[in-house]
Amino acid sequence: MAGFHQRNRGQRRPQEAQHKINQAIRARSVRVVGDNVEPGVYSISEALKIADDQELDLVEISPKADPPVCKIIDYKKFLYQQKKKQKEMKAKAVKVVVKEIRFGPNTDEHDYNFKLKHAEKFLNEGAKVKAYVFFKGRSILFKDKGEILLLKFAQDLEEIGKVEQMPRLEGKRMTMFITPKKK
């Protein structure tokens, strides 16, 4: 029983390189591009010699092309720039925030207005609003009351938000999504 659970414990697999470089390129001939290089199709040995003369790497950029496209560049610098680009793209990506507002089928006017004000604030901040009516016990008999409540809610918010998903019953909840309107 001693060696039963000792598979790869604490060991990571070697990370697969995303590009083939230098001797790892297996094509006979490649299309070479890059700075200070005459673009064209070269045999792999010629391309490696050109890269070696410039003390740079031959990196396979487009392996599916015929012949594969390789670029003569400093590979470490290339990876650094790619990582930097990905980081910038991630920073620019819009993060969608979803705020939930819960109602009961018999929510009174004051509570409704209080929750409506919060929903307006959330939509103005650019967040999506997930409004739902939660049915407890036998209150599921009032499905139509819940739907009317959510539709009224959507109508009151139609100036600043649009309905992304109409009220839909899922188990004991009737849910509706409202997204902010673009300004």
Residue frames as a rotation matrix with the C-alpha (Angstrom) as fourth column:
MET 1
0.562 0.827 0.000 0.00
0.827 -0.562 0.000 0.00
0.000 0.000 -1.000 0.00
ALA 2
0.003 -0.643 -0.766 3.01
0.638 -0.589 0.496 2.31
-0.770 -0.490 0.408 0.46
GLY 3
-0.862 -0.479 -0.163 3.33
0.188 -0.603 0.775 3.76
-0.470 0.638 0.610 -3.07
PHE 4
-0.214 0.880 0.423 -0.41
0.915 0.332 -0.229 3.95
-0.342 0.338 -0.877 -3.76
HIS 5
0.784 0.618 -0.064 -0.91
0.574 -0.760 -0.304 7.75
-0.236 0.201 -0.951 -3.87
GLN 6
0.087 -0.838 -0.539 2.49
0.257 -0.504 0.825 8.90
-0.963 -0.210 0.171 -5.08
ARG 7
0.199 0.030 0.979 1.58
0.979 0.027 -0.200 10.03
-0.033 0.999 -0.024 -8.59
ASN 8
-0.174 -0.324 0.930 3.29
0.617 -0.772 -0.153 13.31
0.767 0.548 0.334 -9.54
ARG 9
0.708 0.422 -0.567 2.97
0.706 -0.395 0.588 14.70
0.024 -0.816 -0.577 -6.05
GLY 10
0.518 -0.489 -0.702 4.57
0.138 -0.762 0.632 18.15
-0.844 -0.424 -0.327 -5.99
GLN 11
-0.603 -0.748 0.276 5.86
0.399 0.017 0.917 17.71
-0.691 0.663 0.288 -9.53
ARG 12
0.327 0.676 -0.660 4.69
-0.355 -0.560 -0.749 19.91
-0.876 0.479 0.057 -12.35
ARG 13
0.527 -0.121 0.841 4.65
0.745 0.542 -0.389 18.88
-0.409 0.831 0.376 -15.94
PRO 14
-0.639 -0.740 -0.211 7.18
0.505 -0.610 0.610 20.76
-0.580 0.283 0.763 -18.05
GLN 15
0.205 0.755 -0.623 5.35
-0.067 -0.624 -0.778 23.69
-0.976 0.201 -0.077 -19.61
GLU 16
0.176 -0.039 0.984 4.78
0.901 0.409 -0.145 23.18
-0.397 0.912 0.107 -23.30
ALA 17
-0.708 -0.467 -0.529 6.39
0.201 -0.852 0.483 25.94
-0.677 0.236 0.698 -25.36
GLN 18
0.338 0.931 -0.136 3.85
0.133 -0.191 -0.973 27.86
-0.932 0.311 -0.188 -27.39
HIS 19
0.794 -0.150 -0.589 6.26
-0.603 -0.318 -0.732 28.41
-0.078 0.936 -0.343 -30.29
LYS 20
0.719 -0.657 0.227 8.90
0.663 0.746 0.062 26.21
-0.210 0.106 0.972 -31.85
ILE 21
0.814 -0.502 -0.292 12.28
-0.511 -0.858 0.052 27.93
-0.276 0.106 -0.955 -31.88
ASN 22
-0.038 -0.970 -0.240 15.59
-0.956 -0.034 0.291 27.27
-0.291 0.241 -0.926 -33.62
GLN 23
-0.851 -0.441 -0.284 16.37
-0.512 0.815 0.270 23.52
0.112 0.375 -0.920 -33.84
ALA 24
-0.585 0.700 0.408 12.86
0.051 0.535 -0.843 22.54
-0.809 -0.473 -0.349 -32.73
ILE 25
0.231 0.649 -0.725 11.47
-0.756 -0.349 -0.554 23.67
-0.613 0.676 0.410 -36.11
ARG 26
-0.160 -0.245 0.956 11.04
0.098 0.960 0.263 20.53
-0.982 0.135 -0.130 -38.24
ALA 27
0.856 0.516 -0.030 10.06
0.031 -0.109 -0.994 21.99
-0.516 0.850 -0.109 -41.64
ARG 28
0.220 -0.795 0.565 12.51
0.934 0.339 0.114 21.66
-0.282 0.502 0.817 -44.56
SER 29
-0.679 -0.379 0.629 12.00
0.566 -0.815 0.120 25.22
0.468 0.437 0.768 -45.73
VAL 30
0.000 0.640 -0.768 10.45
0.897 -0.340 -0.283 28.25
-0.443 -0.689 -0.574 -44.07
ARG 31
0.340 0.145 0.929 9.26
0.556 -0.828 -0.075 31.74
0.758 0.542 -0.362 -45.03
VAL 32
-0.260 -0.564 -0.784 11.45
0.963 -0.211 -0.167 34.13
-0.071 -0.798 0.598 -43.07
VAL 33
0.469 0.361 0.806 10.39
0.353 -0.913 0.203 37.61
0.809 0.189 -0.556 -41.95
GLY 34
0.497 -0.276 -0.823 11.81
0.827 -0.135 0.545 40.08
-0.261 -0.952 0.162 -39.43
ASP 35
0.906 -0.256 -0.337 13.87
-0.265 -0.964 0.019 43.24
-0.330 0.072 -0.941 -39.09
ASN 36
0.082 -0.956 -0.283 17.18
-0.886 -0.200 0.419 43.42
-0.457 0.217 -0.863 -41.03
VAL 37
-0.455 -0.151 0.878 16.20
0.124 0.965 0.231 40.31
-0.882 0.213 -0.420 -43.02
GLU 38
-0.732 0.241 -0.637 15.43
-0.680 -0.211 0.702 39.89
0.035 0.947 0.318 -46.71
PRO 39
0.036 0.810 0.586 11.93
-0.639 0.469 -0.610 38.31
-0.769 -0.352 0.534 -46.60
GLY 40
-0.018 -0.006 -1.000 11.68
-0.925 0.380 0.015 35.08
0.380 0.925 -0.012 -48.55
VAL 41
0.942 0.324 0.091 11.64
-0.336 0.899 0.282 31.30
0.010 -0.296 0.955 -48.46
TYR 42
-0.048 -0.999 0.004 14.85
-0.942 0.044 -0.332 29.72
0.332 -0.020 -0.943 -47.13
SER 43
0.119 -0.021 -0.993 15.95
0.155 0.988 -0.002 26.22
0.981 -0.153 0.121 -46.24
ILE 44
0.935 0.310 -0.175 15.87
0.200 -0.050 0.979 25.64
0.294 -0.949 -0.109 -42.48
SER 45
0.273 -0.911 -0.310 19.70
0.941 0.185 0.284 25.56
-0.201 -0.369 0.907 -42.29
GLU 46
-0.425 -0.392 0.816 19.99
0.627 -0.778 -0.047 28.93
0.653 0.492 0.576 -44.10
ALA 47
0.432 0.699 0.570 17.33
0.003 -0.633 0.774 30.50
0.902 -0.333 -0.276 -41.88
LEU 48
0.874 -0.151 -0.462 19.08
0.486 0.252 0.837 29.24
-0.010 -0.956 0.294 -38.73
LYS 49
-0.133 -0.986 0.096 22.40
0.991 -0.135 -0.011 30.62
0.024 0.093 0.995 -39.99
ILE 50
-0.204 0.143 0.969 20.85
0.300 -0.933 0.200 34.06
0.932 0.332 0.147 -40.66
ALA 51
0.807 0.568 0.161 19.38
-0.013 -0.255 0.967 34.09
0.590 -0.783 -0.199 -37.15
ASP 52
0.627 -0.647 -0.433 22.68
0.762 0.393 0.515 32.92
-0.163 -0.653 0.740 -35.63
ASP 53
-0.287 -0.754 0.591 24.63
0.839 -0.496 -0.225 35.63
0.463 0.431 0.774 -37.49
GLN 54
-0.091 0.344 0.935 22.37
-0.128 -0.935 0.332 38.27
0.988 -0.089 0.129 -35.92
GLU 55
-0.941 -0.294 -0.169 22.53
0.077 0.301 -0.950 36.54
0.330 -0.907 -0.261 -32.51
LEU 56
-0.360 0.904 0.230 18.74
-0.926 -0.318 -0.203 36.18
-0.110 -0.286 0.952 -32.51
ASP 57
-0.585 0.248 0.772 16.27
-0.043 0.941 -0.335 33.29
-0.810 -0.230 -0.540 -32.51
LEU 58
-0.812 0.452 -0.370 14.30
-0.374 0.083 0.924 31.76
0.449 0.888 0.102 -35.38
VAL 59
-0.728 0.628 0.276 10.72
-0.182 0.212 -0.960 31.55
-0.662 -0.749 -0.040 -34.05
GLU 60
-0.825 0.514 0.233 7.89
0.486 0.436 0.758 29.71
0.288 0.739 -0.610 -35.82
ILE 61
-0.848 0.522 -0.095 5.03
-0.417 -0.767 -0.488 32.24
-0.327 -0.374 0.868 -35.87
SER 62
0.209 0.945 -0.252 2.56
-0.915 0.098 -0.392 30.52
-0.346 0.312 0.885 -38.20
PRO 63
-0.590 -0.564 0.578 3.14
-0.416 0.826 0.381 26.73
-0.692 -0.016 -0.722 -38.26
LYS 64
0.094 0.733 0.674 0.06
0.344 0.611 -0.713 25.93
-0.934 0.299 -0.195 -40.38
ALA 65
0.570 0.060 -0.819 1.15
-0.627 -0.612 -0.482 28.09
-0.530 0.788 -0.312 -43.34
ASP 66
0.578 -0.399 0.711 2.85
0.580 0.814 -0.015 26.44
-0.573 0.422 0.703 -46.32
PRO 67
-0.165 -0.632 -0.757 5.79
0.514 0.600 -0.613 26.86
0.841 -0.491 0.226 -45.86
PRO 68
0.472 0.346 -0.811 5.64
0.881 -0.164 0.443 27.76
0.020 -0.924 -0.382 -42.14
VAL 69
0.530 -0.249 0.811 6.32
0.056 -0.944 -0.326 31.43
0.846 0.218 -0.486 -41.37
CYS 70
0.330 -0.519 -0.789 9.25
0.944 0.203 0.261 32.10
0.025 -0.831 0.556 -39.06
LYS 71
0.868 -0.053 0.493 10.45
-0.025 -0.998 -0.063 35.40
0.495 0.042 -0.868 -37.65
ILE 72
-0.060 -0.944 -0.325 13.97
0.739 0.177 -0.650 36.29
0.671 -0.279 0.687 -36.63
ILE 73
0.447 0.292 0.845 13.65
-0.346 -0.815 0.464 37.97
0.825 -0.500 -0.264 -33.23
ASP 74
-0.787 -0.559 0.262 14.88
-0.423 0.180 -0.888 37.87
0.449 -0.810 -0.378 -29.64
TYR 75
-0.298 0.737 -0.606 12.53
0.303 0.675 0.673 35.17
0.905 0.017 -0.425 -28.26
LYS 76
-0.483 0.084 -0.872 12.65
0.875 0.008 -0.484 36.30
-0.034 -0.996 -0.078 -24.61
LYS 77
-0.913 0.126 -0.389 11.78
-0.101 -0.991 -0.083 39.87
-0.396 -0.037 0.917 -25.64
PHE 78
-0.677 0.677 -0.289 9.00
-0.329 0.073 0.941 38.53
0.658 0.732 0.174 -27.88
LEU 79
-0.274 0.556 -0.785 7.46
0.713 0.665 0.222 36.53
0.645 -0.499 -0.579 -24.99
TYR 80
-0.688 -0.047 -0.724 7.72
0.614 -0.569 -0.547 39.55
-0.387 -0.821 0.420 -22.70
GLN 81
-0.903 0.346 -0.255 5.88
-0.422 -0.828 0.370 41.75
-0.083 0.441 0.894 -25.22
GLN 82
-0.467 0.760 -0.452 3.17
0.005 0.513 0.858 39.11
0.884 0.398 -0.243 -25.73
LYS 83
-0.365 0.280 -0.888 2.64
0.905 0.331 -0.267 38.84
0.219 -0.901 -0.375 -21.96
LYS 84
-0.853 -0.029 -0.521 2.45
0.213 -0.931 -0.297 42.64
-0.476 -0.365 0.800 -21.75
LYS 85
-0.786 0.591 -0.184 -0.18
-0.445 -0.334 0.831 42.75
0.429 0.735 0.525 -24.53
GLN 86
-0.298 0.684 -0.666 -2.28
0.455 0.715 0.531 40.07
0.839 -0.145 -0.525 -22.80
LYS 87
-0.542 0.033 -0.839 -2.10
0.817 -0.210 -0.537 41.99
-0.194 -0.977 0.087 -19.53
GLU 88
-0.930 0.188 -0.315 -3.27
-0.236 -0.964 0.120 45.19
-0.282 0.186 0.941 -21.27
MET 89
-0.575 0.753 -0.321 -6.14
-0.242 0.218 0.945 43.32
0.782 0.621 0.057 -22.96
LYS 90
-0.294 0.438 -0.849 -7.19
0.802 0.596 0.030 41.84
0.520 -0.673 -0.527 -19.61
ALA 91
-0.743 -0.041 -0.668 -7.11
0.499 -0.698 -0.513 45.29
-0.445 -0.714 0.540 -17.99
LYS 92
-0.872 0.402 -0.279 -9.31
-0.489 -0.733 0.473 46.72
-0.014 0.549 0.836 -20.75
ALA 93
-0.646 0.660 -0.383 -11.84
0.356 0.704 0.614 43.88
0.675 0.261 -0.690 -20.48
VAL 94
-0.318 0.639 0.701 -15.11
-0.722 -0.642 0.258 45.05
0.615 -0.424 0.665 -18.96
LYS 95
-0.959 0.046 -0.281 -16.05
0.215 0.764 -0.609 43.27
0.187 -0.644 -0.742 -15.78
VAL 96
-0.231 0.957 0.176 -19.80
-0.244 -0.232 0.942 42.83
0.942 0.175 0.287 -15.50
VAL 97
-0.987 -0.009 0.163 -21.18
-0.163 0.114 -0.980 43.18
-0.010 -0.993 -0.114 -11.99
VAL 98
-0.289 0.933 -0.214 -24.56
0.149 0.264 0.953 41.60
0.946 0.244 -0.215 -11.22
LYS 99
-0.903 0.111 0.416 -26.53
-0.428 -0.337 -0.838 43.00
0.047 -0.935 0.352 -8.29
GLU 100
-0.632 0.695 -0.344 -29.47
0.532 0.711 0.460 41.04
0.564 0.107 -0.819 -6.93
ILE 101
-0.724 0.535 0.435 -32.75
-0.680 -0.660 -0.320 42.45
0.116 -0.527 0.842 -5.69
ARG 102
-0.878 0.362 -0.314 -35.15
0.380 0.925 0.006 40.09
0.292 -0.114 -0.949 -3.95
PHE 103
-0.472 0.820 0.322 -38.89
-0.814 -0.546 0.197 40.49
0.338 -0.169 0.926 -3.65
GLY 104
-0.807 0.445 0.388 -41.60
0.162 0.799 -0.579 38.43
-0.568 -0.404 -0.717 -2.04
PRO 105
-0.605 0.615 0.505 -44.89
0.713 0.136 0.688 37.92
0.355 0.777 -0.521 -3.93
ASN 106
0.519 0.848 -0.105 -46.61
0.790 -0.430 0.437 40.31
0.325 -0.310 -0.893 -1.48
THR 107
-0.571 -0.785 -0.240 -43.98
0.821 -0.548 -0.161 43.10
-0.005 -0.289 0.957 -1.32
ASP 108
0.427 0.784 -0.452 -45.66
0.767 -0.578 -0.279 46.32
-0.480 -0.227 -0.847 -0.17
GLU 109
0.849 0.051 0.526 -45.32
0.419 -0.672 -0.611 49.73
0.322 0.739 -0.592 -1.89
HIS 110
0.822 -0.557 0.120 -42.70
-0.536 -0.686 0.492 51.20
-0.192 -0.469 -0.862 0.47
ASP 111
0.210 -0.754 0.623 -40.35
0.007 0.638 0.770 48.20
-0.978 -0.157 0.139 0.15
TYR 112
0.497 0.051 0.866 -40.88
0.821 0.295 -0.488 48.18
-0.281 0.954 0.105 -3.60
ASN 113
0.946 -0.109 0.306 -39.90
0.030 -0.909 -0.416 51.87
0.323 0.403 -0.856 -3.91
PHE 114
0.596 -0.765 0.243 -36.86
-0.541 -0.159 0.826 51.34
-0.594 -0.624 -0.508 -1.66
LYS 115
0.102 -0.534 0.839 -35.65
0.381 0.800 0.463 48.47
-0.919 0.272 0.286 -3.87
LEU 116
0.733 0.226 0.642 -36.43
0.680 -0.228 -0.696 50.43
-0.011 0.947 -0.321 -7.03
LYS 117
0.901 -0.434 0.002 -34.14
-0.432 -0.897 0.094 53.27
-0.039 -0.086 -0.996 -5.86
HIS 118
0.197 -0.855 0.480 -31.33
-0.322 0.406 0.855 50.75
-0.926 -0.323 -0.196 -5.26
ALA 119
0.283 -0.033 0.959 -31.85
0.743 0.640 -0.197 49.22
-0.607 0.768 0.206 -8.71
GLU 120
0.963 0.068 0.260 -31.64
0.219 -0.758 -0.614 52.70
0.155 0.648 -0.745 -10.30
LYS 121
0.610 -0.790 0.071 -28.36
-0.670 -0.465 0.578 53.33
-0.424 -0.400 -0.813 -8.46
PHE 122
0.082 -0.583 0.809 -26.94
0.110 0.812 0.574 49.97
-0.991 0.042 0.130 -9.59
LEU 123
0.535 0.190 0.824 -27.92
0.801 0.198 -0.565 50.55
-0.270 0.962 -0.046 -13.22
ASN 124
0.980 -0.182 0.075 -26.42
-0.152 -0.943 -0.295 54.06
0.124 0.277 -0.953 -13.19
GLU 125
0.331 -0.901 0.279 -23.17
-0.641 0.002 0.768 52.56
-0.693 -0.433 -0.577 -11.90
GLY 126
-0.088 -0.341 -0.936 -23.17
-0.972 0.236 0.006 50.19
0.219 0.910 -0.352 -14.90
ALA 127
-0.855 -0.191 0.482 -24.10
-0.359 0.889 -0.285 46.98
-0.374 -0.417 -0.828 -13.07
LYS 128
-0.534 0.722 -0.440 -26.67
-0.144 0.435 0.889 44.45
0.833 0.538 -0.128 -14.26
VAL 129
-0.488 0.454 0.745 -29.65
-0.859 -0.097 -0.503 43.89
-0.157 -0.886 0.437 -12.00
LYS 130
-0.721 0.335 -0.606 -31.05
0.097 0.915 0.391 40.44
0.686 0.223 -0.693 -11.30
ALA 131
-0.477 0.659 0.582 -34.49
-0.878 -0.385 -0.285 40.95
0.036 -0.647 0.762 -9.81
TYR 132
-0.673 0.269 -0.689 -36.29
0.012 0.935 0.353 37.93
0.740 0.229 -0.632 -8.47
VAL 133
0.131 0.777 0.615 -39.40
-0.926 -0.125 0.356 37.00
0.354 -0.616 0.704 -6.55
PHE 134
-0.864 -0.441 -0.242 -38.85
-0.302 0.839 -0.452 34.19
0.403 -0.318 -0.858 -4.07
PHE 135
0.191 0.980 -0.046 -41.88
-0.662 0.163 0.731 32.01
0.724 -0.110 0.681 -3.36
LYS 136
-0.840 -0.413 0.353 -41.96
-0.530 0.483 -0.697 30.33
0.117 -0.772 -0.625 0.07
GLY 137
-0.721 0.547 0.425 -44.25
0.051 0.654 -0.754 27.39
-0.691 -0.523 -0.500 0.79
ARG 138
-0.068 0.822 0.565 -47.69
0.845 0.349 -0.406 27.84
-0.531 0.449 -0.718 -0.71
SER 139
0.182 0.129 -0.975 -47.00
-0.144 -0.977 -0.157 31.35
-0.973 0.169 -0.159 -2.01
ILE 140
-0.860 -0.474 0.190 -46.05
0.067 0.264 0.962 29.60
-0.506 0.840 -0.196 -5.28
LEU 141
-0.102 0.914 0.392 -49.79
0.912 0.243 -0.329 29.83
-0.396 0.324 -0.859 -5.99
PHE 142
0.686 0.355 -0.635 -49.25
0.202 -0.931 -0.303 33.56
-0.699 0.079 -0.711 -6.61
LYS 143
-0.213 -0.800 0.561 -46.96
0.825 0.160 0.542 33.13
-0.523 0.579 0.625 -9.65
ASP 144
0.185 0.362 0.914 -48.97
0.859 -0.510 0.029 35.71
0.477 0.780 -0.405 -11.59
LYS 145
0.970 0.126 -0.206 -48.53
0.224 -0.790 0.571 38.26
-0.090 -0.600 -0.795 -8.74
GLY 146
0.242 -0.966 -0.094 -44.75
0.353 -0.002 0.936 37.75
-0.904 -0.259 0.340 -8.92
GLU 147
-0.285 -0.326 0.901 -44.71
0.949 0.034 0.313 38.17
-0.133 0.945 0.299 -12.70
ILE 148
0.626 0.581 0.519 -46.80
0.623 -0.774 0.115 41.36
0.469 0.252 -0.847 -12.51
LEU 149
0.840 -0.365 -0.402 -44.44
0.164 -0.535 0.829 42.74
-0.517 -0.762 -0.389 -9.85
LEU 150
-0.131 -0.967 0.220 -41.34
0.549 0.114 0.828 42.06
-0.825 0.229 0.516 -12.00
LEU 151
-0.118 0.147 0.982 -42.93
0.967 -0.206 0.147 43.51
0.224 0.967 -0.117 -15.14
LYS 152
0.905 0.420 0.069 -43.90
0.379 -0.868 0.322 46.67
0.195 -0.265 -0.944 -13.20
PHE 153
0.499 -0.813 -0.299 -40.30
0.241 -0.200 0.950 46.82
-0.832 -0.546 0.096 -11.94
ALA 154
-0.345 -0.619 0.705 -38.98
0.841 0.129 0.525 46.60
-0.416 0.775 0.476 -15.51
GLN 155
0.317 0.564 0.762 -41.42
0.824 -0.562 0.073 49.28
0.470 0.605 -0.643 -16.66
ASP 156
0.961 0.043 -0.275 -40.33
0.208 -0.767 0.607 51.65
-0.184 -0.641 -0.745 -13.85
LEU 157
0.189 -0.974 -0.121 -36.68
0.114 -0.100 0.988 51.17
-0.975 -0.201 0.092 -14.86
GLU 158
0.500 0.039 0.865 -37.19
0.800 0.363 -0.478 51.42
-0.333 0.931 0.150 -18.62
GLU 159
0.982 -0.181 -0.055 -35.62
-0.189 -0.944 -0.269 54.94
-0.003 0.275 -0.961 -18.73
ILE 160
0.309 -0.941 0.139 -32.20
-0.934 -0.273 0.228 53.67
-0.177 -0.200 -0.964 -17.59
GLY 161
-0.627 -0.544 0.558 -32.26
-0.463 0.836 0.294 49.91
-0.626 -0.074 -0.776 -18.25
LYS 162
-0.005 0.627 -0.779 -33.55
-0.950 0.241 0.200 47.38
0.314 0.741 0.594 -20.69
VAL 163
0.547 0.303 0.781 -34.82
-0.607 0.785 0.120 43.88
-0.576 -0.540 0.613 -19.98
GLU 164
-0.459 -0.765 -0.453 -32.27
-0.888 0.379 0.260 41.24
-0.027 0.521 -0.853 -20.96
GLN 165
-0.875 0.241 -0.420 -34.39
0.171 0.965 0.197 38.29
0.453 0.100 -0.886 -19.85
MET 166
-0.105 0.933 0.344 -38.13
-0.598 -0.336 0.728 38.36
0.794 -0.129 0.594 -19.27
PRO 167
-0.115 0.096 0.989 -39.46
-0.965 0.224 -0.134 36.90
-0.234 -0.970 0.067 -15.98
ARG 168
0.025 0.036 -0.999 -38.90
-0.484 0.875 0.019 33.15
0.875 0.483 0.039 -15.91
LEU 169
0.663 0.298 0.687 -39.81
-0.749 0.278 0.602 30.69
-0.012 -0.913 0.408 -13.17
GLU 170
-0.090 -0.727 -0.681 -36.94
-0.331 0.667 -0.668 28.46
0.939 0.165 -0.301 -12.01
GLY 171
-0.616 -0.069 -0.785 -37.94
0.592 0.617 -0.518 26.29
0.520 -0.784 -0.339 -9.08
LYS 172
0.204 0.688 -0.696 -39.20
0.966 -0.257 0.028 28.62
-0.159 -0.678 -0.717 -6.34
ARG 173
-0.328 -0.390 -0.860 -37.78
0.256 -0.913 0.316 31.78
-0.909 -0.117 0.400 -7.95
MET 174
0.676 0.398 0.620 -39.06
0.723 -0.198 -0.662 33.94
-0.141 0.896 -0.422 -10.76
THR 175
-0.085 -0.887 -0.454 -36.04
0.549 -0.422 0.721 35.75
-0.831 -0.188 0.523 -12.20
MET 176
0.858 0.247 0.449 -35.57
0.512 -0.474 -0.716 38.69
0.036 0.845 -0.534 -14.56
PHE 177
-0.157 -0.963 -0.220 -32.37
0.869 -0.240 0.434 40.43
-0.470 -0.123 0.874 -15.74
ILE 178
0.934 0.353 0.056 -32.10
0.342 -0.841 -0.418 44.14
-0.101 0.409 -0.907 -16.52
THR 179
-0.062 -0.989 0.134 -29.00
0.992 -0.046 0.118 45.67
-0.111 0.140 0.984 -18.13
PRO 180
-0.006 0.025 -1.000 -28.07
0.244 -0.969 -0.025 49.36
-0.970 -0.245 0.000 -18.12
LYS 181
0.853 0.293 0.433 -28.78
0.495 -0.186 -0.849 51.30
-0.169 0.938 -0.304 -21.31
LYS 182
-0.205 -0.954 0.219 -25.74
0.977 -0.185 0.110 52.64
-0.064 0.236 0.970 -23.14
LYS 183
0.344 0.283 -0.895 -25.36
0.391 -0.910 -0.137 56.36
-0.854 -0.303 -0.424 -22.72
